[in-house]
Amino acid sequence: MLNSLLDNLTDYPFDRLRDLLDPLSPPAGISPLALSIGEPRHTPPKLIDEALSASNDLWGRYPPIDGTADFRTAIAQWLARRYHLAGGFIDPDLQILPVVGTREALYLIAMLAVDGRQKEPRPAVLFPNPLYHVYSGAAEMSGGEAITMAATRGSGYLPDLDALDEQTLGRTALMTLCSPANPQGAVADVAYLERAISLARKHDFVLAIDECYSEIYSDQPPPGGAGVCENTGSMDNVVIFHSLSKRSSAPGLRSGFIAGDATLIRRFKHLRSFAGATMPMPIMAASSALWRDEAHVEKNRALYRQKFDLADQLLGGRYGYKRPAGGFFLWLDVSAYGGGEEAARRLWAEAGIRVLPGAYISRVEADGTNPGDDYIRVALVHPPDVTKTAFQGILKVLR
């Protein structure tokens, strides 16, 4: 069963990218630039080293599956500050869990959501298209029916929730949303989140809100699921996902958390006690310090603003560019240059710039179209000077 499910999964996007670009060689004398993966290259805050050093004695202890009280408290306090929550709205002991990066959690939540549902018709697992590849993998591996929700220019780069029919909603086990969206940077406003939460409760499915890019934005901080849920009095049916990878430029720390519906969190904890890795206690200590500090986050955000300022100056009026509300990706329309794959080939072969074709993080819709075919995703993860060089290379190749 497992092997057959794996065989049916769409190829991993970065394997496809290697197959596309590895036969080509970038120009001699040019240092290649990888803008294909969302791996922040900003200098991580010194807080990490300081906290790890101070917690060196904890490497000799098995970490608890639900984290330390200090970790959970730091998260609860951050959520209250960030989303203006009333004290006690989220119980740190019942509604928060550490996860070893949110990829693990986004995968496992599908296992929980689909398990126990009727087998016929198959439970539906809904996710945006384009997508983070784990959404579709989790849908298939859980035994649910993977159903894409197109997020195109016409829908404001967020799924059109009103386009979902009652029959599909009635068998939905899980809906995943991402705000700010990867790759388009669109932000779900309060009304949009209210609508999604209302649907989850009406049809009794799990709403997973991936908020891993929430701390990278140009102007206003994006609203989040916790803040909207407080207006309804509970986190019922909702789980939110956060990470330090982008917020603190610390992807190697593999540190994140989930928070939400107490029943779902309890079941998630039980599942992880069998199937999940636990976060080492020194990393929990470092994570707690990072969640309590905003100074390094603002410095990080300022660097991204500089890079989007450069994009405004250099790319404005080209490739359908519009400054995204959040996140650190550009979603560029290269249909005039042969589409995503052809543009990616040219950028690598002519300028040593590695970008990701949009089709590699999108799925073909029922009408036969792929919303990513005409696009490339560009990750603005390098320092501003390197990013400027990359923009100049893109402009030179895609005139």
C-alpha positions in Angstrom: 0.0 0.0 0.0 2.7 2.5 1.0 4.9 1.8 -2.0 1.9 2.2 -4.4 1.1 5.5 -2.9 4.6 6.7 -3.2 4.8 5.6 -6.8 1.7 7.8 -7.6 3.1 10.9 -6.1 4.2 13.7 -8.4 7.9 14.1 -8.6 9.6 16.1 -5.9 10.1 19.6 -7.4 13.8 19.9 -6.7 14.4 16.5 -8.3 12.6 17.8 -11.4 14.7 21.0 -11.3 17.9 19.0 -11.2 16.7 16.9 -14.2 16.0 20.1 -16.1 19.2 22.0 -15.3 21.9 19.6 -14.5 22.5 18.8 -18.2 23.3 22.5 -18.7 26.4 24.4 -17.6 26.3 28.0 -16.5 28.7 30.5 -18.2 32.4 30.2 -17.3 33.6 32.7 -14.7 30.1 33.3 -13.2 29.4 32.4 -9.6 26.0 30.5 -9.7 23.1 32.0 -7.7 20.5 29.7 -6.2 17.2 31.5 -6.0 15.2 28.3 -6.4 14.7 27.3 -2.7 13.3 29.3 0.2 16.4 28.9 2.4 17.2 32.2 4.1 20.8 33.3 3.8 20.7 36.1 6.3 23.0 35.8 9.3 21.2 34.0 12.1 20.9 35.9 15.3 23.6 35.5 18.0 20.8 34.6 20.4 21.0 31.1 19.1 24.6 30.5 20.0 24.2 32.2 23.4 21.1 30.1 24.3 22.7 26.8 23.0 25.8 27.5 25.0 23.9 28.2 28.2 21.9 25.0 27.7 24.8 22.7 26.9 24.0 20.4 29.9 20.6 19.6 28.4 22.1 17.6 25.5 22.2 14.7 27.9 18.5 14.6 28.5 15.6 13.1 26.5 13.3 15.9 25.4 9.6 15.7 26.3 7.2 15.2 23.4 5.2 18.3 24.4 8.2 20.5 25.0 9.2 22.3 28.1 6.9 24.6 30.0 9.2 27.5 29.2 8.9 26.8 25.5 5.2 26.6 25.5 4.9 29.7 27.6 7.2 31.6 25.2 4.9 30.6 22.3 1.7 31.5 24.2 3.2 34.9 25.1 4.3 35.6 21.5 0.9 34.6 20.1 -0.8 37.0 22.6 1.5 39.9 21.6 1.4 39.2 17.9 -2.3 38.7 17.5 -3.5 40.8 20.5 -5.1 37.8 22.2 -6.7 38.0 25.6 -4.8 36.3 28.4 -5.7 32.6 28.6 -7.3 32.3 25.2 -4.6 29.7 24.3 -3.7 27.3 27.0 0.1 26.6 26.7 -0.3 23.2 28.3 -3.2 22.0 26.1 -3.0 23.9 22.8 0.6 24.2 21.9 3.2 21.6 20.7 6.7 22.0 19.4 7.5 20.4 16.0 10.7 19.7 14.3 10.0 22.1 11.4 6.5 22.5 10.2 6.9 20.1 7.2 6.5 17.2 9.7 3.4 18.8 11.2 1.8 19.6 7.9 2.2 16.0 6.8 1.0 14.4 10.1 -2.1 16.7 10.4 -3.5 15.0 7.2 -3.1 11.6 8.9 -5.1 12.7 11.8 -7.8 14.5 9.8 -8.5 11.7 7.4 -8.3 8.8 9.8 -11.7 7.5 10.9 -13.6 9.2 8.1 -15.9 7.2 5.8 -14.0 5.4 3.0 -16.6 6.0 0.3 -16.8 8.6 -1.0 -13.2 9.3 -0.2 -12.5 12.1 2.3 -11.5 15.2 0.4 -8.2 17.0 1.3 -8.2 20.5 -0.1 -5.1 22.7 -0.7 -4.1 25.7 -2.7 -2.7 25.4 -6.2 0.2 26.5 -6.6 1.3 24.7 -3.4 4.0 23.6 -1.0 4.6 20.0 -2.1 3.9 18.5 1.3 0.3 19.5 1.0 -0.3 17.2 -1.9 2.0 14.4 -0.6 0.1 14.4 2.7 -3.2 14.3 1.0 -2.3 11.2 -1.1 -0.4 9.4 1.7 -3.3 9.8 4.1 -5.7 8.0 1.8 -7.8 11.1 1.1 -8.6 12.5 -2.3 -6.3 15.4 -3.1 -8.3 18.3 -4.5 -6.6 21.5 -5.6 -8.1 25.0 -5.1 -6.7 27.2 -7.9 -5.1 30.4 -6.5 -4.6 32.6 -9.6 -4.5 36.3 -10.5 -8.3 36.2 -11.0 -8.9 35.0 -7.4 -6.3 37.4 -5.8 -3.8 34.5 -5.6 -5.9 32.9 -2.8 -8.3 30.0 -3.3 -11.9 31.1 -4.1 -13.7 29.6 -1.1 -17.1 30.4 -2.6 -16.4 28.2 -5.6 -16.4 25.1 -3.4 -19.5 23.1 -3.8 -21.5 21.7 -0.9 -21.0 18.1 -1.9 -17.2 18.5 -1.8 -17.3 20.4 1.5 -19.6 17.7 3.0 -16.8 15.1 2.6 -13.9 17.3 3.3 -11.6 16.1 6.1 -8.9 18.8 5.8 -8.4 22.2 4.1 -5.0 23.7 4.1 -4.5 27.4 3.5 -1.2 29.4 3.4 -1.0 33.1 4.3 1.1 34.8 3.2 0.9 32.5 0.3 3.8 30.5 -1.1 4.7 31.5 -3.8 2.6 34.6 -4.6 2.8 36.5 -1.3 -1.0 37.1 -1.1 -2.4 37.7 2.4 -5.7 36.4 3.6 -7.6 39.2 5.3 -9.9 38.8 8.4 -13.0 38.3 6.3 -11.4 35.6 4.3 -10.2 33.7 7.4 -13.6 34.1 9.0 -15.2 32.5 6.0 -12.7 29.6 6.1 -13.2 29.0 9.8 -17.0 29.1 9.3 -16.8 26.5 6.6 -14.6 24.2 8.8 -17.1 24.3 11.6 -20.2 24.0 9.5 -18.8 20.9 7.7 -16.7 19.6 10.6 -13.3 19.5 8.9 -9.9 20.5 10.1 -8.6 23.9 8.9 -4.8 24.0 8.8 -3.4 27.5 8.4 0.2 27.6 7.4 1.5 30.9 8.7 5.2 30.3 8.3 5.8 33.5 6.3 3.7 35.7 8.6 6.6 37.7 10.0 8.0 38.8 6.6 5.8 41.7 5.2 6.2 45.1 3.7 3.6 47.2 5.6 1.0 45.7 7.8 1.4 42.5 9.8 -0.8 39.8 8.3 -3.8 38.7 10.3 -3.7 35.2 11.6 -6.0 32.3 12.5 -5.5 32.7 16.2 -6.6 36.4 16.2 -9.7 35.6 14.1 -10.6 32.6 16.2 -10.6 34.7 19.3 -13.4 36.7 17.9 -15.4 33.4 17.8 -14.5 32.4 21.3 -12.5 29.2 20.5 -9.9 27.5 18.3 -12.3 24.7 17.4 -11.5 22.9 14.1 -8.4 25.1 13.5 -4.6 24.4 13.8 -2.0 27.1 13.0 1.6 26.4 12.0 4.6 28.6 12.7 8.3 28.3 12.2 11.6 30.0 13.0 13.1 29.2 9.6 11.9 32.4 8.0 11.1 34.6 11.0 14.6 34.2 12.5 16.6 33.0 9.4 17.3 29.7 11.2 16.1 26.9 8.9 18.8 24.6 10.2 17.4 24.8 13.7 14.3 22.8 12.5 12.1 24.5 15.1 8.4 25.3 14.8 5.2 24.9 16.7 1.5 24.1 16.1 -1.3 25.6 18.2 -5.1 25.3 18.1 -8.0 23.1 18.9 -7.2 21.3 22.1 -8.7 18.0 21.0 -6.6 18.0 17.8 -3.5 19.0 19.7 -4.0 16.1 22.1 -4.4 13.6 19.3 -1.4 15.1 17.5 0.7 14.7 20.6 -0.4 11.1 20.9 0.6 10.4 17.2 3.9 12.1 17.6 4.7 10.0 20.7 4.9 7.1 18.2 5.8 8.6 14.9 7.5 11.9 15.4 11.0 13.2 16.4 11.2 15.3 19.5 13.0 18.7 19.6 16.2 18.6 21.6 16.0 20.6 24.8 18.9 23.0 24.0 17.1 23.8 20.7 13.9 24.4 22.7 15.8 26.8 24.9 17.2 28.7 21.9 13.7 28.7 20.3 12.2 30.2 23.4 14.8 33.0 23.4 14.0 33.7 19.7 10.3 33.8 20.2 10.8 36.3 23.0 12.9 38.7 20.9 11.5 40.9 18.2 14.6 43.1 17.5 16.3 40.5 15.3 13.0 39.9 13.5 12.7 43.6 12.6 16.3 43.6 11.3 15.5 40.6 9.2 12.3 42.2 7.9 14.2 45.3 7.0 16.5 43.3 4.8 13.6 41.9 2.9 12.1 45.3 2.5 15.3 46.5 0.9 15.2 43.7 -1.6 11.6 44.4 -2.5 12.5 48.0 -2.9 15.1 46.9 -5.4 12.5 44.7 -7.2 10.2 47.8 -7.4 13.0 49.8 -9.0 14.4 47.2 -11.4 11.5 44.9 -12.2 8.5 47.2 -12.0 6.4 47.0 -15.1 7.9 43.7 -16.2 6.9 40.0 -15.8 3.6 41.0 -14.2 5.5 42.0 -11.1 3.6 43.4 -8.2 5.2 43.8 -4.7 3.7 41.0 -2.6 2.1 41.8 0.7 4.1 39.1 2.5 6.7 36.3 2.2 10.0 36.5 0.3 9.2 35.1 -3.1 8.6 36.7 -6.5 6.0 35.0 -8.8 7.0 36.2 -12.2 5.0 35.8 -15.4 7.5 34.6 -18.1 4.9 33.5 -20.7 6.5 35.9 -23.2 9.8 34.0 -22.8 8.5 30.4 -23.4 7.1 29.8 -20.0 8.6 28.7 -16.7 10.8 25.8 -17.8 12.2 27.6 -20.8 12.9 30.7 -18.7 14.6 28.6 -16.0 16.8 26.9 -18.6 17.9 30.2 -20.1 18.6 31.9 -16.8 20.8 29.0 -15.7 22.6 28.5 -19.0 23.1 32.3 -19.8 23.5 33.8 -16.3 24.0 31.0 -13.8 20.8 32.0 -12.0 18.8 29.0 -10.6 15.0 29.6 -10.3 12.1 27.2 -10.0 9.6 26.7 -12.8 6.1 27.4 -11.5 4.7 24.2 -12.9 6.9 22.2 -10.5 4.9 23.5 -7.5 1.5 23.4 -9.2 -0.9 20.7 -10.3 -3.0 20.4 -13.4 -6.5 21.5 -12.8 -9.7 19.8 -14.0 -9.8 21.9 -17.1 -6.3 20.7 -18.1 -4.5 23.9 -17.3 -1.6 24.3 -14.8 -1.6 27.6 -13.0 2.2 27.6 -12.7 3.1 27.0 -16.4 3.7 30.6 -17.2 5.7 31.5 -14.1 9.0 31.2 -12.3 9.4 31.4 -8.5 12.3 33.5 -7.4 13.4 33.3 -3.7 14.8 36.5 -2.4 16.9 34.8 0.2 20.3 36.4 -0.4 21.6 39.7 0.9 20.5 42.8 -1.0 23.7 43.3 -3.0 23.5 39.7 -4.2 19.8 40.1 -5.0 20.5 43.2 -7.1 23.0 41.2 -9.1 20.4 38.5 -9.6 17.8 41.0 -10.8 20.3 42.5 -13.3 21.0 39.0 -14.6 17.3 38.3 -15.0 16.8 41.5 -16.9 19.8 40.8 -19.2 18.5 37.3 -20.1 14.8 38.0 -20.2 14.9 41.3 -22.1 
